Amino acid sequence: MSTSFYHAELSRALSEQAFGLARFDVSRGSSPHEATASVTLLEGRTIRITLTARGYQLDGDQIFESIEGLLQAVSAAYEGRRREALFSRLRSLS
């Protein structure tokens, strides 16, 4: 059985943000119309993120347009690591 668009997209999005996460696991039982992942933040808290056509949903509650926006809203440590990665990339350009 092939993975759905949502499963592949959520896996890709979280992989790109792995620098600011302790770990993540995208559920294999995702439907063709959504995908769900368990994400452990750098602070040690575990959250559930679901991707649907409406966007990235946090623990069945608030919806975000981007994975970055969701992670920035829930994790100060993610935001710090994101900023460090951006500054590092900028320094390498100069």
C-alpha positions, 0 to 999 in steps of 0.5 A: 500500500502506498503512502498518502500525500498527507503522510508523505508531506507530514513526514517531509515537513517534520524531517525538515524541522528535525533540528528543533525536535527531540523526535517524531513518528508519523503513524502508519495508520493515517488515512488517505485524507490525513496523517498524524504524528507524535512529536516530542519537543525539545522541552520533553513534552509530546504533542500530536500533529495532524495534517489535513486539507485544512492545515496542521492541527495541534492535538485536535484543536488549533489549526496552523498554515505551516508546520513552522508556525505550529512549532513556534507557537508551542516550543520556545526551544524550537524557536531558539534552534530555528534562529540558530540554524538561520544565523548559521546559514547566513554566516556561511553566505558571507 
